[in-house]
Amino acid sequence: MHRSRLTDYIHYLFCPDKPFLRQLHHILGFYPRKVSVYREALMHRSVNHYHPHDKKKDNERLEYLGDAVIETVVSDILYHHFPSKKEGFLTSMRSKIVQRSSLNRIAKEIGLVELIQSNHINRTHNSFISGNAFEALVGAIYLDRGYTYCYRFFEERIMGKHVDINKVAKEDDNFKSKLIEW
């Protein structure tokens, strides 16, 4: 077993919250080191959870960070996957992949929705909770492990399994162009 993975597994063995860590491992493909940052990533502001210093802790700051990391990782992946495509195509592709409906769907498909802490009785009321939590999760990965793990998470766990970039590339959602062609 690789030294880093062995260290992570030993950390897992002594962690008091093994079920939560096991669920995260299933989603992420690795054991988190800074478990508290992942708890924060899954804490919606409706829970009104307070830090010992009376500062509200929720996933909004991590969501902000994760949004930027997702854009960067997806841009990186698209840049290398489509070496001959122009900037406009890549921008359009990225926006299709990182749009709220896509992130909500990915969060549901990877099982993240079940881990979100929220006081909303019906999560369909706020259709952004899942996608926001996914962004916050990526922010947590970034703070815990850095860019390389974020990239690997997308490459191994998201792209291909939950996002088919070749299929997305074939989708034409430029209605103005369709109207002109018609």
GROMACS elastic network, one bead per residue, 0.5 to 0.9 nm:
[ bonds ]
;  ai    aj funct       b0    kb
    1     4     6  0.84330   500
    1     5     6  0.66446   500
    1     6     6  0.60943   500
    2     5     6  0.53148   500
    2     6     6  0.60942   500
    2     7     6  0.86998   500
    3     7     6  0.61763   500
    3     8     6  0.86140   500
    4     7     6  0.51282   500
    4     8     6  0.62165   500
    4     9     6  0.86156   500
    5     9     6  0.60579   500
    5    10     6  0.85726   500
    5    30     6  0.77890   500
    5    31     6  0.79729   500
    6     9     6  0.50519   500
    6    10     6  0.61697   500
    6    11     6  0.85627   500
    7    10     6  0.51419   500
    7    11     6  0.61953   500
    7    12     6  0.86029   500
    8    11     6  0.50144   500
    8    12     6  0.61783   500
    8    13     6  0.87580   500
    8    30     6  0.80322   500
    8    31     6  0.58300   500
    8    32     6  0.74121   500
    8    33     6  0.69232   500
    9    13     6  0.62626   500
    9    14     6  0.89009   500
    9    31     6  0.69768   500
   10    13     6  0.50542   500
   10    14     6  0.66632   500
   10    15     6  0.87619   500
   11    14     6  0.54510   500
   11    15     6  0.61859   500
   11    31     6  0.84824   500
   11    33     6  0.76192   500
   12    15     6  0.50649   500
   12    16     6  0.84503   500
   12    17     6  0.86066   500
   12    18     6  0.67894   500
   12    21     6  0.71905   500
   12    22     6  0.85197   500
   12    31     6  0.70768   500
   12    32     6  0.85501   500
   12    33     6  0.86204   500
   13    16     6  0.83635   500
   13    18     6  0.76343   500
   14    17     6  0.88665   500
   14    18     6  0.84494   500
   15    18     6  0.60117   500
   15    21     6  0.81532   500
   16    19     6  0.89338   500
   17    20     6  0.57383   500
   17    21     6  0.64365   500
   17    22     6  0.87609   500
   18    21     6  0.50098   500
   18    22     6  0.58942   500
   18    23     6  0.85507   500
   19    22     6  0.50555   500
   19    23     6  0.62595   500
   19    24     6  0.86884   500
   20    23     6  0.51723   500
   20    24     6  0.62727   500
   20    25     6  0.86089   500
   20    35     6  0.89941   500
   20   115     6  0.83506   500
   21    24     6  0.50583   500
   21    25     6  0.60375   500
   21    26     6  0.85850   500
   21    31     6  0.67587   500
   21    32     6  0.72610   500
   21    35     6  0.76672   500
   22    25     6  0.50067   500
   22    26     6  0.62168   500
   22    27     6  0.87690   500
   22    31     6  0.77938   500
   23    26     6  0.51164   500
   23    27     6  0.64481   500
   23    28     6  0.86514   500
   23   111     6  0.86333   500
   23   112     6  0.88935   500
   23   115     6  0.83529   500
   24    27     6  0.50941   500
   24    28     6  0.58354   500
   24    29     6  0.78679   500
   24    30     6  0.78592   500
   24    31     6  0.71142   500
   24    32     6  0.74849   500
   24    38     6  0.85325   500
   24   112     6  0.85539   500
   24   115     6  0.88953   500
   25    28     6  0.51079   500
   25    29     6  0.50830   500
   25    30     6  0.50194   500
   25    31     6  0.51145   500
   25    32     6  0.73474   500
   26    29     6  0.57097   500
   26    30     6  0.77435   500
   26    31     6  0.88336   500
   26   110     6  0.87438   500
   26   111     6  0.89545   500
   27    30     6  0.83242   500
   27   110     6  0.60651   500
   27   111     6  0.70519   500
   27   112     6  0.74423   500
   27   157     6  0.78851   500
   28    31     6  0.76080   500
   28    32     6  0.84066   500
   28   141     6  0.87654   500
   28   153     6  0.63947   500
   28   157     6  0.72551   500
   29   153     6  0.74569   500
   29   156     6  0.85956   500
   29   157     6  0.76749   500
   32    35     6  0.59653   500
   32    38     6  0.80190   500
   32   141     6  0.79049   500
   32   144     6  0.70555   500
   32   145     6  0.80909   500
   33    36     6  0.88813   500
   33   144     6  0.64443   500
   33   145     6  0.80229   500
   34    37     6  0.58010   500
   34    38     6  0.71906   500
   34   140     6  0.85150   500
   34   143     6  0.84729   500
   34   144     6  0.57808   500
   34   145     6  0.89077   500
   35    38     6  0.53067   500
   35    39     6  0.64356   500
   35    40     6  0.88115   500
   35   144     6  0.85638   500
   36    39     6  0.50005   500
   36    40     6  0.62242   500
   36    41     6  0.86091   500
   37    40     6  0.50235   500
   37    41     6  0.61859   500
   37    42     6  0.88274   500
   37    62     6  0.86238   500
   37   137     6  0.86901   500
   37   139     6  0.89217   500
   37   140     6  0.56653   500
   37   141     6  0.85498   500
   37   143     6  0.78963   500
   37   144     6  0.75935   500
   38    42     6  0.64007   500
   38    43     6  0.87412   500
   38   136     6  0.82788   500
   38   137     6  0.64699   500
   38   139     6  0.89395   500
   38   140     6  0.56505   500
   38   141     6  0.78570   500
   38   144     6  0.87322   500
   39    42     6  0.52698   500
   39    43     6  0.63392   500
   39    58     6  0.89030   500
   39    59     6  0.86892   500
   39   115     6  0.89568   500
   39   116     6  0.87822   500
   39   117     6  0.86768   500
   40    43     6  0.50630   500
   40    44     6  0.82605   500
   40    57     6  0.66265   500
   40    58     6  0.55545   500
   40    59     6  0.54819   500
   40    62     6  0.80040   500
   40   136     6  0.83091   500
   40   137     6  0.88468   500
   40   140     6  0.82866   500
   41    44     6  0.79448   500
   41    58     6  0.69370   500
   41    60     6  0.79841   500
   41    61     6  0.87373   500
   41    62     6  0.61878   500
   41    63     6  0.74650   500
   41   116     6  0.83905   500
   41   132     6  0.89978   500
   41   133     6  0.61968   500
   41   134     6  0.81818   500
   41   135     6  0.83563   500
   41   137     6  0.53047   500
   41   138     6  0.85293   500
   41   139     6  0.76964   500
   41   140     6  0.63502   500
   42    58     6  0.77381   500
   42    59     6  0.63094   500
   42   112     6  0.85038   500
   42   113     6  0.89407   500
   42   115     6  0.65893   500
   42   117     6  0.58537   500
   42   118     6  0.84891   500
   42   133     6  0.57396   500
   42   134     6  0.84099   500
   42   136     6  0.72848   500
   42   137     6  0.71644   500
   43    46     6  0.82099   500
   43    47     6  0.68684   500
   43    48     6  0.87008   500
   43    49     6  0.78627   500
   43    57     6  0.76682   500
   43    58     6  0.50019   500
   43    59     6  0.55030   500
   43    60     6  0.88436   500
   43   115     6  0.89751   500
   43   116     6  0.62142   500
   43   118     6  0.66554   500
   43   133     6  0.79674   500
   44    47     6  0.59402   500
   44    48     6  0.79284   500
   44    49     6  0.88158   500
   44    57     6  0.88681   500
   44    58     6  0.55213   500
   44    59     6  0.58552   500
   44    60     6  0.77646   500
   44   116     6  0.71296   500
   44   117     6  0.58949   500
   44   118     6  0.52517   500
   44   119     6  0.79873   500
   44   129     6  0.73954   500
   44   132     6  0.88410   500
   44   133     6  0.77095   500
   45    48     6  0.55380   500
   45    49     6  0.75402   500
   45    56     6  0.82535   500
   45    57     6  0.76290   500
   45    58     6  0.51029   500
   45    59     6  0.69813   500
   45    60     6  0.75493   500
   45   117     6  0.89112   500
   45   118     6  0.74556   500
   45   119     6  0.86471   500
   46    49     6  0.83270   500
   46    58     6  0.85309   500
   46   117     6  0.85450   500
   46   118     6  0.57972   500
   46   119     6  0.54233   500
   46   120     6  0.71141   500
   47    58     6  0.80671   500
   47   117     6  0.68304   500
   47   118     6  0.54112   500
   47   119     6  0.53689   500
   47   120     6  0.85995   500
   48    56     6  0.67287   500
   48    57     6  0.75753   500
   48    58     6  0.76100   500
   48   119     6  0.87624   500
   49    55     6  0.87497   500
   49    56     6  0.60103   500
   49    57     6  0.57935   500
   49    58     6  0.70084   500
   50    53     6  0.77737   500
   50    54     6  0.55289   500
   50    55     6  0.57449   500
   50    57     6  0.56824   500
   50    58     6  0.85962   500
   51    54     6  0.51986   500
   51    55     6  0.52370   500
   51    56     6  0.59568   500
   51    57     6  0.60164   500
   52    55     6  0.73186   500
   53    56     6  0.86970   500
   54    57     6  0.89029   500
   57    60     6  0.86014   500
   58    61     6  0.75500   500
   58    62     6  0.83006   500
   59    62     6  0.52692   500
   59    63     6  0.58858   500
   59    64     6  0.86984   500
   59   132     6  0.80030   500
   59   133     6  0.69687   500
   59   136     6  0.58575   500
   59   137     6  0.85991   500
   60    64     6  0.63250   500
   60    65     6  0.88098   500
   60   132     6  0.78739   500
   60   133     6  0.86317   500
   60   136     6  0.71709   500
   61    64     6  0.51309   500
   61    65     6  0.64676   500
   61    66     6  0.86214   500
   61   136     6  0.76343   500
   61   139     6  0.85594   500
   62    65     6  0.50315   500
   62    66     6  0.58764   500
   62    67     6  0.84027   500
   62   133     6  0.86846   500
   62   135     6  0.72702   500
   62   137     6  0.73826   500
   62   138     6  0.79706   500
   62   140     6  0.64824   500
   63    66     6  0.50146   500
   63    67     6  0.60016   500
   63    68     6  0.87627   500
   63   132     6  0.58675   500
   63   133     6  0.67926   500
   63   134     6  0.77616   500
   63   137     6  0.75445   500
   63   138     6  0.79667   500
   63   139     6  0.63760   500
   63   140     6  0.88219   500
   64    67     6  0.53213   500
   64    68     6  0.67700   500
   64    69     6  0.89616   500
   64   132     6  0.88479   500
   64   135     6  0.74701   500
   64   136     6  0.72427   500
   64   139     6  0.76919   500
   65    68     6  0.54152   500
   65    69     6  0.63556   500
   65    70     6  0.87230   500
   65   135     6  0.76903   500
   65   136     6  0.71809   500
   65   138     6  0.80216   500
   65   139     6  0.51319   500
   65   140     6  0.85176   500
   65   142     6  0.84490   500
   66    70     6  0.59113   500
   66    71     6  0.84789   500
   66   132     6  0.88733   500
   66   134     6  0.79753   500
   66   136     6  0.52290   500
   66   137     6  0.69343   500
   66   140     6  0.74480   500
   66   141     6  0.85344   500
   66   142     6  0.76590   500
   67    70     6  0.52377   500
   67    71     6  0.63117   500
   67    72     6  0.87303   500
   67    98     6  0.84971   500
   67   132     6  0.85611   500
   67   135     6  0.53743   500
   67   136     6  0.76703   500
   67   138     6  0.78843   500
   67   139     6  0.75331   500
   68    71     6  0.52343   500
   68    72     6  0.62915   500
   68    73     6  0.87110   500
   68   135     6  0.87180   500
   68   139     6  0.84708   500
   69    72     6  0.50582   500
   69    73     6  0.60439   500
   69    74     6  0.84580   500
   69   135     6  0.84399   500
   69   138     6  0.71187   500
   69   139     6  0.69267   500
   69   142     6  0.76161   500
   69   147     6  0.78200   500
   69   150     6  0.77830   500
   70    73     6  0.51372   500
   70    74     6  0.59092   500
   70    75     6  0.82314   500
   70    98     6  0.74065   500
   70   135     6  0.72588   500
   70   138     6  0.70834   500
   70   139     6  0.85339   500
   70   150     6  0.81499   500
   70   151     6  0.87538   500
   70   154     6  0.86321   500
   71    74     6  0.53403   500
   71    75     6  0.59276   500
   71    76     6  0.85088   500
   71    94     6  0.72159   500
   71    95     6  0.85661   500
   71    98     6  0.70666   500
   72    75     6  0.50772   500
   72    76     6  0.60837   500
   72    77     6  0.86482   500
   73    76     6  0.50408   500
   73    77     6  0.61887   500
   73    78     6  0.85890   500
   73   147     6  0.81621   500
   73   150     6  0.72777   500
   73   151     6  0.56807   500
   73   154     6  0.75545   500
   74    77     6  0.50823   500
   74    78     6  0.60374   500
   74    79     6  0.83882   500
   74    94     6  0.63816   500
   74    97     6  0.78679   500
   74    98     6  0.80365   500
   74   151     6  0.83032   500
   74   154     6  0.79282   500
   75    78     6  0.51827   500
   75    79     6  0.59139   500
   75    80     6  0.86537   500
   75    90     6  0.74142   500
   75    91     6  0.79713   500
   75    93     6  0.88465   500
   75    94     6  0.63571   500
   76    79     6  0.51410   500
   76    80     6  0.64324   500
   76    81     6  0.86058   500
   76   151     6  0.85473   500
   77    80     6  0.54298   500
   77    81     6  0.60207   500
   77    82     6  0.85757   500
   77   151     6  0.82088   500
   77   154     6  0.87913   500
   77   155     6  0.77596   500
   78    82     6  0.58586   500
   78    83     6  0.82534   500
   78    90     6  0.65852   500
   78    93     6  0.78326   500
   78    94     6  0.75426   500
   78   165     6  0.81750   500
   79    82     6  0.56264   500
   79    83     6  0.60531   500
   79    84     6  0.88151   500
   79    85     6  0.81541   500
   79    90     6  0.70976   500
   80    83     6  0.55261   500
   81   165     6  0.88284   500
   82    85     6  0.55516   500
   82    86     6  0.87722   500
   82    90     6  0.80395   500
   83    86     6  0.85589   500
   85    88     6  0.83061   500
   85    89     6  0.63882   500
   85    90     6  0.68844   500
   86    89     6  0.55912   500
   86    90     6  0.64760   500
   86    91     6  0.88147   500
   87    90     6  0.51271   500
   87    91     6  0.60566   500
   87    92     6  0.85627   500
   88    91     6  0.51478   500
   88    92     6  0.61572   500
   88    93     6  0.85860   500
   89    92     6  0.51486   500
   89    93     6  0.61396   500
   89    94     6  0.86170   500
   89   169     6  0.85136   500
   90    93     6  0.50517   500
   90    94     6  0.60923   500
   90    95     6  0.86189   500
   91    94     6  0.51338   500
   91    95     6  0.62140   500
   91    96     6  0.87044   500
   92    95     6  0.52417   500
   92    96     6  0.63448   500
   92    97     6  0.88233   500
   92   169     6  0.89439   500
   93    96     6  0.52081   500
   93    97     6  0.63632   500
   93    98     6  0.87844   500
   93   165     6  0.80043   500
   93   168     6  0.70572   500
   93   169     6  0.65268   500
   94    97     6  0.51781   500
   94    98     6  0.61239   500
   94    99     6  0.84074   500
   95    98     6  0.52940   500
   95    99     6  0.58030   500
   96    99     6  0.55494   500
   96   102     6  0.76190   500
   96   168     6  0.74720   500
   97   100     6  0.87255   500
   97   101     6  0.89931   500
   97   102     6  0.61339   500
   97   103     6  0.77872   500
   97   163     6  0.74235   500
   97   165     6  0.81994   500
   97   168     6  0.78747   500
   98   101     6  0.82831   500
   98   102     6  0.63107   500
   98   103     6  0.63084   500
   99   102     6  0.54859   500
   99   103     6  0.64513   500
   99   104     6  0.87822   500
   99   131     6  0.89294   500
  100   103     6  0.51525   500
  100   104     6  0.60557   500
  100   105     6  0.85625   500
  100   127     6  0.88744   500
  100   128     6  0.70975   500
  100   131     6  0.59963   500
  100   132     6  0.82535   500
  101   104     6  0.51097   500
  101   105     6  0.61673   500
  101   106     6  0.86336   500
  101   127     6  0.86721   500
  101   128     6  0.84461   500
  101   131     6  0.74919   500
  102   105     6  0.51335   500
  102   106     6  0.61405   500
  102   107     6  0.86003   500
  102   131     6  0.78325   500
  102   163     6  0.84938   500
  103   106     6  0.50492   500
  103   107     6  0.60736   500
  103   108     6  0.86045   500
  103   128     6  0.89982   500
  103   130     6  0.73659   500
  103   132     6  0.78970   500
  103   134     6  0.66856   500
  103   135     6  0.78812   500
  104   107     6  0.51906   500
  104   108     6  0.63543   500
  104   109     6  0.87265   500
  104   113     6  0.88887   500
  104   127     6  0.77841   500
  104   128     6  0.70394   500
  104   129     6  0.78137   500
  104   130     6  0.50015   500
  104   132     6  0.78835   500
  104   133     6  0.87640   500
  104   134     6  0.76329   500
  105   108     6  0.51836   500
  105   109     6  0.61356   500
  105   110     6  0.87139   500
  105   130     6  0.80580   500
  105   131     6  0.77019   500
  105   162     6  0.85254   500
  106   109     6  0.50257   500
  106   110     6  0.61081   500
  106   111     6  0.85310   500
  106   112     6  0.84857   500
  106   130     6  0.86250   500
  106   131     6  0.78347   500
  106   134     6  0.79448   500
  106   158     6  0.76751   500
  106   162     6  0.62971   500
  106   163     6  0.82151   500
  107   110     6  0.55083   500
  107   111     6  0.63339   500
  107   112     6  0.50892   500
  107   113     6  0.60457   500
  107   130     6  0.57419   500
  107   131     6  0.62639   500
  107   133     6  0.76976   500
  107   134     6  0.57385   500
  108   111     6  0.53104   500
  108   112     6  0.59577   500
  108   113     6  0.54082   500
  108   114     6  0.82117   500
  108   130     6  0.71503   500
  108   131     6  0.88360   500
  109   112     6  0.76410   500
  109   113     6  0.85136   500
  109   162     6  0.75133   500
  110   113     6  0.81732   500
  110   157     6  0.86034   500
  110   158     6  0.85310   500
  110   162     6  0.84313   500
  111   114     6  0.60448   500
  111   115     6  0.76273   500
  112   115     6  0.54471   500
  112   116     6  0.67770   500
  112   130     6  0.75629   500
  112   133     6  0.78998   500
  112   134     6  0.73545   500
  112   137     6  0.89750   500
  113   116     6  0.54682   500
  113   117     6  0.89640   500
  113   129     6  0.85921   500
  113   130     6  0.59898   500
  113   133     6  0.81707   500
  113   134     6  0.88578   500
  114   117     6  0.84332   500
  116   129     6  0.83123   500
  116   130     6  0.77428   500
  116   133     6  0.71248   500
  118   121     6  0.80642   500
  118   123     6  0.82508   500
  118   129     6  0.85853   500
  119   122     6  0.87939   500
  119   123     6  0.89081   500
  120   123     6  0.57440   500
  120   124     6  0.88736   500
  120   125     6  0.77836   500
  120   126     6  0.80515   500
  121   124     6  0.89646   500
  121   125     6  0.85138   500
  122   125     6  0.57623   500
  122   126     6  0.80054   500
  123   126     6  0.56250   500
  123   127     6  0.68317   500
  123   128     6  0.88606   500
  123   129     6  0.72861   500
  123   130     6  0.85647   500
  124   127     6  0.53543   500
  124   128     6  0.86914   500
  124   129     6  0.87314   500
  125   128     6  0.89500   500
  126   129     6  0.60661   500
  126   130     6  0.88631   500
  127   130     6  0.71749   500
  127   131     6  0.81314   500
  128   131     6  0.54957   500
  128   132     6  0.58838   500
  128   133     6  0.84524   500
  129   132     6  0.51802   500
  129   133     6  0.60476   500
  129   134     6  0.86196   500
  130   133     6  0.51091   500
  130   134     6  0.62105   500
  130   135     6  0.87418   500
  131   135     6  0.63040   500
  131   136     6  0.86109   500
  132   135     6  0.51136   500
  132   136     6  0.61803   500
  132   137     6  0.85618   500
  133   137     6  0.59777   500
  133   138     6  0.86266   500
  134   138     6  0.63826   500
  134   139     6  0.86566   500
  135   138     6  0.52063   500
  135   139     6  0.63127   500
  135   140     6  0.87180   500
  136   140     6  0.61557   500
  136   141     6  0.86449   500
  137   141     6  0.62435   500
  137   142     6  0.86095   500
  138   142     6  0.61786   500
  138   143     6  0.86968   500
  138   150     6  0.65904   500
  138   153     6  0.87681   500
  139   142     6  0.50470   500
  139   143     6  0.63029   500
  139   144     6  0.85677   500
  139   150     6  0.86055   500
  140   143     6  0.51218   500
  140   144     6  0.59448   500
  140   145     6  0.83162   500
  141   144     6  0.50459   500
  141   145     6  0.56318   500
  141   146     6  0.66628   500
  141   147     6  0.81606   500
  141   149     6  0.69319   500
  141   150     6  0.61258   500
  141   153     6  0.87791   500
  142   145     6  0.54436   500
  142   147     6  0.56523   500
  142   148     6  0.83645   500
  142   149     6  0.72077   500
  142   150     6  0.60725   500
  143   146     6  0.58951   500
  143   147     6  0.86706   500
  144   149     6  0.89501   500
  145   148     6  0.74929   500
  145   149     6  0.58441   500
  145   150     6  0.77553   500
  146   149     6  0.58339   500
  146   150     6  0.66539   500
  146   151     6  0.89817   500
  147   150     6  0.50343   500
  147   151     6  0.61219   500
  147   152     6  0.85448   500
  148   151     6  0.51369   500
  148   152     6  0.61030   500
  148   153     6  0.85159   500
  149   153     6  0.58895   500
  149   154     6  0.85537   500
  150   153     6  0.50569   500
  150   154     6  0.63392   500
  150   155     6  0.85603   500
  151   154     6  0.52872   500
  151   155     6  0.60360   500
  151   156     6  0.84686   500
  152   156     6  0.57289   500
  152   157     6  0.77628   500
  153   156     6  0.54283   500
  153   157     6  0.52931   500
  153   158     6  0.68531   500
  153   159     6  0.88867   500
  154   157     6  0.54153   500
  154   159     6  0.57895   500
  155   158     6  0.61360   500
  155   159     6  0.53272   500
  155   160     6  0.78491   500
  156   159     6  0.66658   500
  156   160     6  0.79536   500
  156   161     6  0.81880   500
  157   160     6  0.78804   500
  157   161     6  0.65613   500
  157   162     6  0.78379   500
  158   161     6  0.55188   500
  158   162     6  0.51484   500
  158   163     6  0.62327   500
  159   162     6  0.58407   500
  159   164     6  0.63180   500
  159   165     6  0.72698   500
  160   163     6  0.52852   500
  160   165     6  0.72827   500
  161   164     6  0.71339   500
  163   166     6  0.88702   500
  163   167     6  0.83857   500
  163   168     6  0.78374   500
  164   167     6  0.53335   500
  164   168     6  0.62341   500
  164   169     6  0.86635   500
  165   169     6  0.59841   500
  165   170     6  0.86900   500
  166   169     6  0.50353   500
  166   170     6  0.65528   500
  167   170     6  0.52348   500
  167   171     6  0.66061   500
  168   171     6  0.52376   500
  168   172     6  0.84184   500
  169   172     6  0.77597   500
  172   175     6  0.78550   500
  172   178     6  0.84027   500
  173   176     6  0.87576   500
  173   177     6  0.87894   500
  173   178     6  0.84152   500
  174   177     6  0.55309   500
  174   178     6  0.64937   500
  174   179     6  0.88770   500
  175   179     6  0.60961   500
  175   180     6  0.85994   500
  176   179     6  0.51386   500
  176   180     6  0.62686   500
  176   181     6  0.86580   500
  177   180     6  0.51161   500
  177   181     6  0.61141   500
  177   182     6  0.85163   500
  178   181     6  0.51031   500
  178   182     6  0.60746   500
  179   182     6  0.50254   500
